[in-house]
Amino acid sequence: MKVNEAELLISAVRQDQYPKNGLPEIALAGRSNVGKSSFINTLVTRKNLARTSNKPGKTQTLNFYELEGKLMFVDVPGYGYAKVSKSERSAWGKMMETYFSSRENLRGVAMIVDSRHSPSALDIQMYKYLKQFELPVLVIATKADKVSKNKRPKHVKHIRETLELEKADDIVLFSAETAQGKEDAWKLIQAMV
Protein backbone atom coordinates (compact mmCIF):
# COMPACT_ATOMS: atom_id res chain seq x y z
CA MET A 1 0.00 0.00 0.00
CA LYS A 2 1.36 3.41 -0.96
CA VAL A 3 0.64 5.99 1.73
CA ASN A 4 0.48 9.64 0.71
CA GLU A 5 -1.69 10.83 3.59
CA ALA A 6 -0.86 9.88 7.17
CA GLU A 7 -1.53 11.79 10.35
CA LEU A 8 -1.60 11.32 14.09
CA LEU A 9 -5.31 11.77 14.87
CA ILE A 10 -5.25 11.52 18.64
CA SER A 11 -3.27 10.23 21.60
CA ALA A 12 -5.94 8.60 23.75
CA VAL A 13 -6.01 7.20 27.27
CA ARG A 14 -9.76 6.57 27.57
CA GLN A 15 -12.40 4.86 25.46
CA ASP A 16 -14.39 8.05 24.96
CA GLN A 17 -11.33 9.56 23.23
CA TYR A 18 -11.04 6.81 20.58
CA PRO A 19 -11.74 8.01 17.02
CA LYS A 20 -15.26 7.38 15.81
CA ASN A 21 -14.44 7.19 12.10
CA GLY A 22 -15.22 3.44 11.88
CA LEU A 23 -11.94 2.65 10.08
CA PRO A 24 -10.33 -0.78 10.59
CA GLU A 25 -7.43 -0.71 13.06
CA ILE A 26 -4.16 -2.60 13.37
CA ALA A 27 -2.52 -2.27 16.79
CA LEU A 28 1.27 -2.24 17.12
CA ALA A 29 2.68 -3.83 20.25
CA GLY A 30 6.24 -4.48 21.34
CA ARG A 31 8.89 -4.01 23.98
CA SER A 32 10.11 -0.47 24.58
CA ASN A 33 12.79 0.49 22.04
CA VAL A 34 12.18 -2.51 19.75
CA GLY A 35 11.50 -0.31 16.71
CA LYS A 36 7.72 0.25 16.59
CA SER A 37 8.06 3.90 15.54
CA SER A 38 10.66 3.04 12.89
CA PHE A 39 8.33 0.30 11.58
CA ILE A 40 5.44 2.79 11.27
CA ASN A 41 7.64 5.42 9.62
CA THR A 42 9.05 2.91 7.11
CA LEU A 43 5.61 1.60 6.19
CA VAL A 44 4.24 5.09 5.54
CA THR A 45 7.52 6.32 3.99
CA ARG A 46 7.89 9.21 6.43
CA LYS A 47 10.88 10.10 8.57
CA ASN A 48 9.05 11.13 11.73
CA LEU A 49 5.31 10.56 11.69
CA ALA A 50 5.84 8.36 14.74
CA ARG A 51 8.49 9.84 16.98
CA THR A 52 11.52 7.66 17.55
CA SER A 53 13.46 8.04 20.75
CA ASN A 54 16.57 6.67 22.39
CA LYS A 55 14.66 6.80 25.66
CA PRO A 56 12.49 3.73 26.20
CA GLY A 57 8.97 4.14 27.53
CA LYS A 58 8.21 7.19 25.37
CA THR A 59 4.77 6.02 24.18
CA GLN A 60 2.41 6.32 27.15
CA THR A 61 -0.88 6.65 25.29
CA LEU A 62 -2.74 4.88 22.49
CA ASN A 63 -1.59 6.81 19.42
CA PHE A 64 -4.11 6.59 16.55
CA TYR A 65 -2.61 7.21 13.09
CA GLU A 66 -4.99 7.56 10.14
CA LEU A 67 -3.60 6.36 6.80
CA GLU A 68 -5.18 7.41 3.52
CA GLY A 69 -8.59 7.71 5.21
CA LYS A 70 -8.77 3.89 4.96
CA LEU A 71 -6.87 2.39 7.88
CA MET A 72 -5.68 3.21 11.40
CA PHE A 73 -2.44 2.15 13.04
CA VAL A 74 -2.70 2.21 16.84
CA ASP A 75 0.65 2.39 18.61
CA VAL A 76 0.26 1.05 22.16
CA PRO A 77 2.72 1.67 25.03
CA GLY A 78 5.86 -0.46 24.93
CA TYR A 79 6.24 -3.07 27.62
CA GLY A 80 9.24 -4.06 29.71
CA TYR A 81 10.54 -0.63 30.54
CA ALA A 82 11.76 -0.69 34.14
CA LYS A 83 11.89 3.04 34.95
CA VAL A 84 8.12 3.36 35.12
CA SER A 85 6.28 3.23 38.43
CA LYS A 86 4.07 0.22 39.20
CA SER A 87 0.99 2.47 39.27
CA GLU A 88 1.83 3.85 35.80
CA ARG A 89 2.38 0.33 34.46
CA SER A 90 -0.92 -0.75 35.98
CA ALA A 91 -2.70 2.20 34.33
CA TRP A 92 -1.17 1.30 30.95
CA GLY A 93 -2.25 -2.32 31.46
CA LYS A 94 -5.85 -1.28 32.12
CA MET A 95 -5.83 1.11 29.16
CA MET A 96 -4.52 -1.63 26.83
CA GLU A 97 -6.89 -4.28 28.18
CA THR A 98 -9.86 -1.96 27.61
CA TYR A 99 -8.68 -1.33 24.05
CA PHE A 100 -7.92 -4.97 23.15
CA SER A 101 -11.07 -6.36 24.74
CA SER A 102 -13.62 -3.81 23.54
CA ARG A 103 -12.52 -2.18 20.28
CA GLU A 104 -14.72 -3.46 17.46
CA ASN A 105 -12.60 -1.78 14.77
CA LEU A 106 -9.50 -3.78 15.82
CA ARG A 107 -8.66 -6.33 13.11
CA GLY A 108 -5.31 -7.62 14.36
CA VAL A 109 -1.98 -6.83 15.96
CA ALA A 110 1.49 -6.36 14.52
CA MET A 111 3.72 -7.53 17.36
CA ILE A 112 7.25 -6.20 17.02
CA VAL A 113 10.22 -8.27 18.23
CA ASP A 114 13.97 -7.93 17.69
CA SER A 115 15.13 -10.56 15.18
CA ARG A 116 18.63 -10.64 16.71
CA HIS A 117 17.48 -11.92 20.09
CA SER A 118 15.33 -14.69 21.48
CA PRO A 119 11.83 -13.43 22.34
CA SER A 120 11.80 -12.38 25.99
CA ALA A 121 9.45 -13.69 28.68
CA LEU A 122 7.49 -10.45 28.21
CA ASP A 123 7.21 -11.07 24.44
CA ILE A 124 5.85 -14.57 25.12
CA GLN A 125 3.45 -13.16 27.71
CA MET A 126 2.24 -10.47 25.26
CA TYR A 127 1.64 -13.01 22.49
CA LYS A 128 -0.41 -15.22 24.84
CA TYR A 129 -2.26 -12.14 26.13
CA LEU A 130 -3.24 -11.12 22.58
CA LYS A 131 -4.39 -14.64 21.77
CA GLN A 132 -6.76 -14.51 24.80
CA PHE A 133 -8.67 -11.88 22.80
CA GLU A 134 -8.61 -14.21 19.75
CA LEU A 135 -6.76 -11.60 17.72
CA PRO A 136 -4.72 -12.43 14.62
CA VAL A 137 -1.07 -11.57 15.26
CA LEU A 138 1.55 -10.69 12.67
CA VAL A 139 5.05 -10.90 14.16
CA ILE A 140 7.44 -8.29 12.76
CA ALA A 141 11.05 -9.29 13.45
CA THR A 142 12.95 -5.98 13.20
CA LYS A 143 16.62 -5.21 12.64
CA ALA A 144 16.89 -8.07 10.12
CA ASP A 145 19.73 -6.20 8.37
CA LYS A 146 21.85 -6.94 11.46
CA VAL A 147 21.42 -10.73 11.07
CA SER A 148 23.47 -12.47 8.37
CA LYS A 149 21.38 -13.83 5.49
CA ASN A 150 22.27 -17.47 6.14
CA LYS A 151 21.19 -17.18 9.80
CA ARG A 152 17.82 -15.53 9.15
CA PRO A 153 15.79 -18.76 8.60
CA LYS A 154 17.15 -20.13 11.88
CA HIS A 155 16.16 -16.92 13.71
CA VAL A 156 12.63 -17.03 12.23
CA LYS A 157 12.24 -20.69 13.25
CA HIS A 158 13.48 -19.87 16.77
CA ILE A 159 11.04 -16.94 17.15
CA ARG A 160 8.15 -19.09 15.89
CA GLU A 161 9.00 -21.91 18.35
CA THR A 162 9.72 -19.64 21.33
CA LEU A 163 6.46 -17.72 20.97
CA GLU A 164 4.61 -20.99 20.14
CA LEU A 165 2.99 -19.16 17.22
CA GLU A 166 -0.29 -20.48 15.95
CA LYS A 167 -0.13 -21.67 12.32
CA ALA A 168 -2.36 -18.83 11.13
CA ASP A 169 0.04 -16.19 12.49
CA ASP A 170 2.90 -15.04 10.22
CA ILE A 171 6.40 -13.68 10.77
CA VAL A 172 8.01 -11.03 8.58
CA LEU A 173 11.71 -10.26 8.76
CA PHE A 174 11.89 -6.49 8.64
CA SER A 175 14.51 -3.77 8.43
CA ALA A 176 13.81 -0.05 8.75
CA GLU A 177 17.31 0.54 7.32
CA THR A 178 16.79 -1.35 4.04
CA ALA A 179 12.94 -1.53 3.93
CA GLN A 180 13.26 -5.33 3.73
CA GLY A 181 9.89 -6.90 4.52
CA LYS A 182 7.90 -3.68 3.88
CA GLU A 183 5.87 -5.15 1.00
CA ASP A 184 5.26 -8.45 2.83
CA ALA A 185 4.16 -6.58 5.96
CA TRP A 186 1.69 -4.48 3.93
CA LYS A 187 0.25 -7.57 2.18
CA LEU A 188 -0.35 -9.35 5.50
CA ILE A 189 -1.77 -6.22 7.18
CA GLN A 190 -4.18 -5.72 4.26
CA ALA A 191 -5.21 -9.38 4.51
CA MET A 192 -6.08 -8.81 8.22
CA VAL A 193 -8.21 -5.78 7.32
Buried (B, 14 or more C-beta within 10 A) or exposed (E): BEBEEBEBBEEBBEEEEBBEEEBBBBBBBBBBBBBBBBBBBBBBEEEEBBEBEEEBBBBBBBBBBBBEEEBBBBBBBBBBBEEBEEEBBEBBEEBBEBBBEEBEBBBBBBBBBBBEBBBBEBBBEBBEBBBEBEBBBBBBBBBBBEBEEEEBEEBBEBBBEBBEBEEEBBBBBBBBEEBBBBEBBBEBBEEBB
